[in-house]
Amino acid sequence: METKDGRDFSRGLSAELRNLRGGAPEVMKAFSALAQSALAQGALDGKTKELIAIAVSVASRCDDCIGFHVKAAVDRGASREEILETLGMAIYMGAGPAAMYASHALGAYAQFAASKADAA
């Protein structure tokens, strides 16, 4: 299977999410409030929370979620080694299908990390 370009994919996803926010504003406002609450600084920092989100995204086989949370993890300074350990846990919890989706997350990491390095 060809790896999707996570950067292009996330741009398209963002456009569709804007459409969804316009069509179902109250639902999306509630979802946004839930996300903000879950991501708020607490015992776990933002990077750790995004790594958890990547593991859940891989185990639940959600390419959209993978792209979104890998970008957020890269933006919060996640290293390739941290991504790989996270993917190891996702594979452990999600078995064979998670291994396939872990490859999607690793490809997305490479793309977002390269974009961040190019921007620096």
GROMACS elastic network, one bead per residue, 0.5 to 0.9 nm:
[ bonds ]
;  ai    aj funct       b0    kb
    3     6     6  0.84957   500
    3   103     6  0.83159   500
    3   104     6  0.63581   500
    3   107     6  0.66515   500
    3   108     6  0.83400   500
    4     7     6  0.87211   500
    4     8     6  0.82475   500
    4     9     6  0.72179   500
    4   104     6  0.76379   500
    4   107     6  0.79632   500
    4   108     6  0.78621   500
    5     8     6  0.55944   500
    5     9     6  0.61236   500
    5    10     6  0.86445   500
    5   107     6  0.79807   500
    5   108     6  0.68975   500
    5   111     6  0.70664   500
    6    10     6  0.59089   500
    6    11     6  0.85428   500
    6    64     6  0.88969   500
    6    66     6  0.86740   500
    6    67     6  0.54943   500
    6    68     6  0.84097   500
    6    70     6  0.88695   500
    6    71     6  0.83510   500
    6   104     6  0.88002   500
    6   105     6  0.88129   500
    6   107     6  0.77850   500
    6   108     6  0.50311   500
    6   109     6  0.82800   500
    6   111     6  0.66220   500
    6   112     6  0.73561   500
    7    10     6  0.52668   500
    7    11     6  0.63620   500
    7    12     6  0.88205   500
    7    67     6  0.77618   500
    7    71     6  0.83450   500
    7   108     6  0.77169   500
    7   111     6  0.69167   500
    7   112     6  0.67283   500
    7   115     6  0.84923   500
    8    11     6  0.52030   500
    8    12     6  0.63726   500
    8    13     6  0.86143   500
    9    12     6  0.52450   500
    9    13     6  0.61056   500
    9    14     6  0.86282   500
    9    64     6  0.78572   500
    9    67     6  0.74071   500
   10    14     6  0.60108   500
   10    15     6  0.86564   500
   10    64     6  0.74946   500
   10    67     6  0.62363   500
   10    68     6  0.64418   500
   10    71     6  0.86175   500
   11    14     6  0.51678   500
   11    15     6  0.65207   500
   11    16     6  0.89086   500
   12    15     6  0.52285   500
   12    16     6  0.64303   500
   12    17     6  0.86956   500
   13    16     6  0.51148   500
   13    17     6  0.60700   500
   13    18     6  0.86265   500
   13    64     6  0.73590   500
   13    68     6  0.87508   500
   14    17     6  0.50455   500
   14    18     6  0.62702   500
   14    19     6  0.87783   500
   15    18     6  0.51864   500
   15    19     6  0.65580   500
   15    20     6  0.88533   500
   16    19     6  0.50154   500
   16    20     6  0.62756   500
   16    21     6  0.86624   500
   17    21     6  0.60688   500
   17    22     6  0.85415   500
   17    28     6  0.89760   500
   18    21     6  0.50329   500
   18    22     6  0.62709   500
   18    23     6  0.86767   500
   19    22     6  0.51140   500
   19    23     6  0.62082   500
   19    24     6  0.85748   500
   20    23     6  0.50030   500
   20    24     6  0.58126   500
   20    25     6  0.74836   500
   20    28     6  0.75008   500
   21    24     6  0.53508   500
   21    26     6  0.80804   500
   21    27     6  0.79705   500
   21    28     6  0.55037   500
   21    29     6  0.76428   500
   22    25     6  0.54990   500
   22    28     6  0.87110   500
   24    27     6  0.56177   500
   24    28     6  0.62015   500
   24    29     6  0.85579   500
   25    28     6  0.51831   500
   25    29     6  0.58704   500
   25    30     6  0.85395   500
   26    29     6  0.50157   500
   26    30     6  0.62017   500
   26    31     6  0.85923   500
   27    30     6  0.52101   500
   27    31     6  0.62131   500
   27    32     6  0.86262   500
   28    32     6  0.59824   500
   28    33     6  0.85015   500
   29    32     6  0.50716   500
   29    33     6  0.62383   500
   29    34     6  0.86950   500
   30    33     6  0.50796   500
   30    34     6  0.62713   500
   30    35     6  0.86986   500
   31    34     6  0.50355   500
   31    35     6  0.62166   500
   31    36     6  0.86528   500
   32    35     6  0.50265   500
   32    36     6  0.61276   500
   32    37     6  0.85341   500
   33    36     6  0.50992   500
   33    37     6  0.61188   500
   33    38     6  0.85831   500
   34    37     6  0.51421   500
   34    38     6  0.61218   500
   34    39     6  0.85549   500
   35    38     6  0.51125   500
   35    39     6  0.60238   500
   35    40     6  0.84621   500
   36    39     6  0.51595   500
   36    40     6  0.59479   500
   37    40     6  0.52343   500
   37    41     6  0.88303   500
   38    41     6  0.86018   500
   38    49     6  0.83796   500
   39    42     6  0.84646   500
   39    44     6  0.89470   500
   39    45     6  0.83139   500
   39    46     6  0.63054   500
   39    49     6  0.67091   500
   39    50     6  0.82574   500
   40    44     6  0.88670   500
   40    45     6  0.82483   500
   40    46     6  0.74626   500
   41    44     6  0.66465   500
   41    45     6  0.57397   500
   41    46     6  0.65594   500
   42    45     6  0.65766   500
   42    46     6  0.87632   500
   44    47     6  0.82069   500
   44    48     6  0.61527   500
   44    49     6  0.65316   500
   45    48     6  0.54503   500
   45    49     6  0.63778   500
   45    50     6  0.88403   500
   46    49     6  0.50749   500
   46    50     6  0.62066   500
   46    51     6  0.86644   500
   46    72     6  0.89469   500
   46    73     6  0.81034   500
   46    76     6  0.70723   500
   47    50     6  0.51038   500
   47    51     6  0.62416   500
   47    52     6  0.87133   500
   47    72     6  0.79125   500
   47    73     6  0.55543   500
   47    74     6  0.83476   500
   47    75     6  0.85718   500
   47    76     6  0.53766   500
   47    77     6  0.70765   500
   47    78     6  0.65432   500
   48    51     6  0.50314   500
   48    52     6  0.63010   500
   48    53     6  0.86361   500
   48    73     6  0.81296   500
   48    78     6  0.85856   500
   49    52     6  0.50801   500
   49    53     6  0.62341   500
   49    54     6  0.87323   500
   49    73     6  0.85223   500
   50    54     6  0.62026   500
   50    55     6  0.87166   500
   50    69     6  0.58112   500
   50    70     6  0.74213   500
   50    72     6  0.65660   500
   50    73     6  0.53148   500
   50    76     6  0.84510   500
   50    78     6  0.89299   500
   51    54     6  0.50370   500
   51    55     6  0.64161   500
   51    56     6  0.87673   500
   51    69     6  0.76090   500
   51    70     6  0.77896   500
   51    73     6  0.64300   500
   51    78     6  0.80312   500
   51    82     6  0.78579   500
   51    83     6  0.69994   500
   51    86     6  0.62329   500
   51    87     6  0.88594   500
   52    55     6  0.51422   500
   52    56     6  0.63077   500
   52    57     6  0.85475   500
   52    86     6  0.73021   500
   53    56     6  0.50907   500
   53    57     6  0.59608   500
   53    58     6  0.85731   500
   53    65     6  0.80433   500
   53    66     6  0.81216   500
   53    69     6  0.63021   500
   53    70     6  0.86252   500
   54    58     6  0.61199   500
   54    59     6  0.85172   500
   54    65     6  0.74689   500
   54    66     6  0.57947   500
   54    67     6  0.87039   500
   54    68     6  0.87805   500
   54    69     6  0.57177   500
   54    70     6  0.64155   500
   54    73     6  0.83957   500
   54    83     6  0.83206   500
   54    86     6  0.73292   500
   54    87     6  0.77137   500
   54    90     6  0.81629   500
   54   105     6  0.76589   500
   55    58     6  0.52277   500
   55    59     6  0.60991   500
   55    60     6  0.84791   500
   55    66     6  0.85697   500
   55    86     6  0.59374   500
   55    87     6  0.60922   500
   55    88     6  0.85796   500
   55    89     6  0.68948   500
   55    91     6  0.82829   500
   55    93     6  0.87772   500
   55    98     6  0.89215   500
   55   102     6  0.84491   500
   56    59     6  0.50902   500
   56    60     6  0.59205   500
   56    61     6  0.82816   500
   56    62     6  0.86766   500
   56    65     6  0.88122   500
   56    66     6  0.87896   500
   56    90     6  0.69147   500
   56    94     6  0.89906   500
   57    60     6  0.52206   500
   57    61     6  0.58766   500
   57    62     6  0.52610   500
   57    63     6  0.73181   500
   57    64     6  0.83869   500
   57    65     6  0.54969   500
   57    66     6  0.54105   500
   57    69     6  0.80933   500
   57    90     6  0.85595   500
   57   101     6  0.85689   500
   57   105     6  0.89512   500
   58    62     6  0.63842   500
   58    63     6  0.76971   500
   58    65     6  0.82694   500
   58    66     6  0.65867   500
   58    87     6  0.76052   500
   58    90     6  0.62513   500
   58    91     6  0.79266   500
   58    94     6  0.78144   500
   58    97     6  0.85139   500
   58    98     6  0.55261   500
   58    99     6  0.80715   500
   58   100     6  0.85317   500
   58   101     6  0.53451   500
   58   102     6  0.58167   500
   58   104     6  0.83925   500
   58   105     6  0.73716   500
   59    62     6  0.80726   500
   59    90     6  0.55528   500
   59    91     6  0.70366   500
   59    93     6  0.68732   500
   59    95     6  0.80947   500
   59    97     6  0.75590   500
   59    99     6  0.85434   500
   59   101     6  0.76586   500
   59   102     6  0.83797   500
   60    94     6  0.77262   500
   60    97     6  0.89492   500
   60    98     6  0.76473   500
   60   101     6  0.89470   500
   61    65     6  0.85352   500
   61    66     6  0.83166   500
   61    97     6  0.75238   500
   61    98     6  0.67814   500
   61   100     6  0.88306   500
   61   101     6  0.61219   500
   61   102     6  0.89444   500
   62    65     6  0.52522   500
   62    66     6  0.62029   500
   62    67     6  0.88477   500
   62   101     6  0.81437   500
   63    67     6  0.62982   500
   63    68     6  0.86473   500
   63   101     6  0.76021   500
   63   104     6  0.74443   500
   63   105     6  0.81417   500
   64    67     6  0.54242   500
   64    68     6  0.63276   500
   64    69     6  0.87253   500
   65    68     6  0.51166   500
   65    69     6  0.59797   500
   65    70     6  0.82668   500
   66    69     6  0.54044   500
   66    70     6  0.58182   500
   66    71     6  0.83851   500
   66   101     6  0.85256   500
   66   102     6  0.88878   500
   66   104     6  0.76309   500
   66   105     6  0.58274   500
   66   108     6  0.77764   500
   67    70     6  0.53318   500
   67    71     6  0.61583   500
   67    72     6  0.86170   500
   67   104     6  0.85287   500
   67   105     6  0.70505   500
   67   108     6  0.61988   500
   67   109     6  0.84051   500
   68    71     6  0.54668   500
   68    72     6  0.63705   500
   68    73     6  0.88157   500
   69    73     6  0.59956   500
   69    74     6  0.84995   500
   70    73     6  0.50063   500
   70    74     6  0.61123   500
   70    75     6  0.84871   500
   70    78     6  0.87037   500
   70    83     6  0.83308   500
   70   105     6  0.67786   500
   70   106     6  0.86021   500
   70   108     6  0.66008   500
   70   109     6  0.59521   500
   70   112     6  0.77191   500
   71    74     6  0.51289   500
   71    75     6  0.60912   500
   71    76     6  0.86068   500
   71   108     6  0.76981   500
   71   109     6  0.71714   500
   71   112     6  0.59694   500
   71   113     6  0.83070   500
   72    75     6  0.50136   500
   72    76     6  0.62460   500
   72    77     6  0.88108   500
   72    78     6  0.88356   500
   73    76     6  0.50086   500
   73    77     6  0.63771   500
   73    78     6  0.52801   500
   73    79     6  0.85771   500
   73    83     6  0.85062   500
   73   109     6  0.87182   500
   74    77     6  0.50605   500
   74    79     6  0.72484   500
   74    80     6  0.89868   500
   74   109     6  0.71231   500
   74   112     6  0.67044   500
   74   113     6  0.63000   500
   74   116     6  0.79864   500
   75    78     6  0.74270   500
   75   112     6  0.85057   500
   75   113     6  0.85374   500
   75   116     6  0.78185   500
   78    81     6  0.81783   500
   78    82     6  0.61303   500
   78    83     6  0.68253   500
   79    82     6  0.51621   500
   79    83     6  0.62970   500
   79    84     6  0.86172   500
   79   109     6  0.89163   500
   79   113     6  0.87020   500
   80    83     6  0.50378   500
   80    84     6  0.60970   500
   80    85     6  0.86769   500
   80   106     6  0.82106   500
   80   109     6  0.73499   500
   80   110     6  0.81529   500
   80   113     6  0.87038   500
   81    84     6  0.50260   500
   81    85     6  0.62210   500
   81    86     6  0.85463   500
   82    85     6  0.52002   500
   82    86     6  0.61366   500
   82    87     6  0.85665   500
   83    86     6  0.50566   500
   83    87     6  0.61172   500
   83    88     6  0.86102   500
   83   105     6  0.82915   500
   83   106     6  0.73425   500
   83   109     6  0.77024   500
   84    88     6  0.61446   500
   84    89     6  0.87757   500
   84   102     6  0.86781   500
   84   106     6  0.74661   500
   85    89     6  0.64712   500
   85    90     6  0.87143   500
   86    89     6  0.52525   500
   86    90     6  0.63172   500
   86    91     6  0.87374   500
   87    91     6  0.60690   500
   87    92     6  0.84563   500
   87    98     6  0.83983   500
   87    99     6  0.79675   500
   87   102     6  0.56808   500
   87   103     6  0.86066   500
   87   105     6  0.79099   500
   87   106     6  0.81653   500
   88    91     6  0.51579   500
   88    92     6  0.61467   500
   88    93     6  0.86667   500
   88    99     6  0.83678   500
   88   102     6  0.82279   500
   89    93     6  0.61651   500
   89    94     6  0.83954   500
   90    93     6  0.51390   500
   90    94     6  0.57423   500
   90    95     6  0.79041   500
   90    98     6  0.63389   500
   90    99     6  0.78172   500
   90   102     6  0.75289   500
   91    95     6  0.50879   500
   91    96     6  0.69585   500
   91    97     6  0.79061   500
   91    99     6  0.51442   500
   91   100     6  0.86914   500
   91   101     6  0.87593   500
   91   102     6  0.71672   500
   92    95     6  0.56268   500
   92    96     6  0.87816   500
   92    98     6  0.81359   500
   92    99     6  0.85954   500
   93    98     6  0.79099   500
   94    97     6  0.65532   500
   94    99     6  0.76535   500
   95    98     6  0.55012   500
   95    99     6  0.65297   500
   96    99     6  0.51088   500
   96   100     6  0.67107   500
   96   101     6  0.89968   500
   97   100     6  0.52838   500
   97   101     6  0.65264   500
   97   102     6  0.86289   500
   98   101     6  0.50418   500
   98   102     6  0.58525   500
   98   103     6  0.86878   500
   99   103     6  0.66352   500
  100   103     6  0.55073   500
  100   104     6  0.71186   500
  101   105     6  0.65341   500
  101   106     6  0.87936   500
  102   105     6  0.50310   500
  102   106     6  0.62278   500
  102   107     6  0.86144   500
  103   106     6  0.50911   500
  103   107     6  0.62018   500
  103   108     6  0.86145   500
  104   107     6  0.51691   500
  104   108     6  0.62195   500
  104   109     6  0.86746   500
  105   109     6  0.61277   500
  105   110     6  0.87310   500
  106   109     6  0.50140   500
  106   110     6  0.63783   500
  106   111     6  0.87879   500
  107   110     6  0.52260   500
  107   111     6  0.64182   500
  107   112     6  0.88177   500
  108   111     6  0.51257   500
  108   112     6  0.61606   500
  108   113     6  0.84210   500
  109   112     6  0.52706   500
  109   113     6  0.58488   500
  109   114     6  0.83292   500
  110   113     6  0.52596   500
  110   114     6  0.60359   500
  110   115     6  0.86275   500
  111   114     6  0.52311   500
  111   115     6  0.63008   500
  111   116     6  0.87535   500
  112   115     6  0.50257   500
  112   116     6  0.61610   500
  112   117     6  0.85719   500
  113   116     6  0.50725   500
  113   117     6  0.61124   500
  113   118     6  0.85348   500
  114   117     6  0.50599   500
  114   118     6  0.60637   500
  114   119     6  0.85789   500
  115   118     6  0.50393   500
  115   119     6  0.61694   500
  115   120     6  0.87337   500
  116   119     6  0.51019   500
  116   120     6  0.63324   500
  117   120     6  0.52113   500
